[in-house]
Amino acid sequence: GKPEFLYLRMNKPAGVISASNDPKARTVVDLVPPALYRRGLFPAGRLDKDTTGLLILTDDGDFAHRMLSPKKGVDKLYEAIVDGPVTGEEVEAFQQGIVFADGTVCLPAGLCVLRGGENPLVQVRIREGKFHQVKKMFHSVGRTVLALRRVQIGVLKLDPNLCEGECRELTPEEKKFVFEVQKED
């Protein structure tokens, strides 16, 4: 018979919201082709409307909860383009744990510069997914995020063969990758 639960990976395009259904807007579930669709599918962890990249859709609530719980320590890796240079000062602030204006405290986060310049490409590693977290973290150090893409969850990387808007089933091995911890180089 059919497997108990379904697990899909999607390369989320911009302009689509991370929800199961919305009468006013296209959602990531609307992008799932009929052959892969089933009732109860939802995105495990949201990406903002204009954020792209790796998104997992499932109907397994327990899997989603384990993936999203900061206690489980699953790293989420993002690439961002920001509107000004990133220096050791910003890297240090992320490492200390950013505090938002409303007093919300973020867990320590990794920040490194992949490509420098006026609009640098940077990589951010977080263990939690507060609302608009990456954008707010940069905002608190005086930077605006121009583009944001999630490239990894655990050790599961964004599939370069999936075009934006496409999805496919996770293999059993890929399901395990979600909960594996990246070895430091």
Residue pairs with C-beta under 8 A, 6 or more apart in sequence:
4 60
5 58
5 59
5 60
5 63
6 36
6 38
6 41
6 57
6 58
6 59
6 60
6 169
7 56
7 57
7 58
7 60
7 63
7 169
7 170
7 175
8 32
8 36
8 41
8 56
8 57
8 58
8 167
8 168
8 169
8 170
9 54
9 55
9 56
9 57
9 156
9 159
9 162
9 167
9 168
9 169
9 170
9 174
10 28
10 31
10 32
10 54
10 55
10 56
10 57
10 162
10 165
10 166
10 167
11 52
11 53
11 54
11 55
11 158
11 159
11 162
11 163
11 164
11 165
11 166
11 167
12 18
12 28
12 47
12 51
12 52
12 53
12 54
12 55
12 150
12 164
12 165
13 31
13 52
13 164
13 165
14 49
14 50
14 51
14 52
14 164
15 26
15 49
15 50
16 25
16 26
16 27
16 28
16 30
16 31
16 49
16 165
17 25
17 26
17 27
17 28
17 49
18 27
18 28
18 43
18 45
18 46
18 47
18 48
18 49
18 55
19 27
19 28
19 29
19 42
19 43
19 46
20 27
20 29
20 41
20 42
20 43
21 27
21 29
21 30
25 49
28 43
28 55
28 57
29 37
29 41
29 42
29 43
29 57
31 165
31 167
32 41
32 57
32 167
33 167
36 167
36 168
36 169
38 59
39 59
40 59
41 57
41 58
41 59
42 57
42 58
42 59
42 64
43 55
43 56
43 57
44 55
44 56
44 57
44 58
44 63
44 64
44 67
44 68
45 55
45 56
45 64
45 67
45 68
45 76
45 129
45 153
46 129
47 53
47 55
47 150
48 132
48 135
48 148
50 148
51 148
51 149
51 150
52 148
52 149
52 150
52 164
53 78
53 79
53 149
53 150
53 151
53 158
54 150
54 151
54 152
54 153
54 156
54 157
54 158
54 159
55 150
56 64
56 67
56 153
56 170
56 178
57 167
58 64
63 175
66 72
66 74
66 179
67 74
67 153
67 154
67 178
67 179
68 74
68 129
70 107
70 127
70 128
72 179
73 127
73 181
74 127
74 153
74 154
74 178
74 179
75 125
75 126
75 127
75 152
75 153
75 154
75 181
75 182
76 125
76 126
76 127
76 129
76 150
76 152
76 153
77 123
77 124
77 125
77 150
77 151
77 152
77 153
78 123
78 124
78 125
78 126
78 134
78 148
78 149
78 150
78 151
79 114
79 121
79 122
79 123
79 124
79 148
79 149
79 151
80 121
80 122
80 123
80 124
80 134
80 138
80 145
80 146
80 147
80 148
80 149
81 119
81 120
81 121
81 122
81 145
81 146
81 147
81 148
82 119
82 120
82 122
82 138
82 143
82 144
82 145
82 146
83 119
83 143
83 144
83 145
83 146
84 118
84 119
84 142
84 143
85 116
85 117
85 118
85 120
86 111
86 113
86 116
86 120
86 122
86 143
89 141
90 111
90 141
90 143
91 111
91 112
93 140
93 141
94 108
94 109
94 110
94 111
94 124
94 137
94 141
95 108
95 109
95 110
95 111
96 108
97 105
97 106
97 107
97 108
97 109
98 105
98 106
98 109
98 136
98 137
98 140
98 141
99 105
99 106
99 140
100 106
100 136
100 140
101 140
104 130
106 126
106 128
106 130
106 133
106 137
107 126
107 127
107 128
109 124
109 125
109 126
109 127
109 137
110 123
110 124
110 125
111 122
111 123
111 124
111 125
112 122
112 123
113 120
113 121
113 122
114 120
114 121
114 122
114 123
115 121
119 146
123 151
124 134
124 137
126 133
126 134
130 136
134 145
134 148
135 144
135 145
135 148
138 144
138 145
149 158
150 158
151 157
151 158
152 158
152 182
153 178
154 177
154 178
154 179
154 180
154 181
154 182
155 177
155 180
155 181
155 182
156 170
156 174
156 177
156 178
159 168
162 168
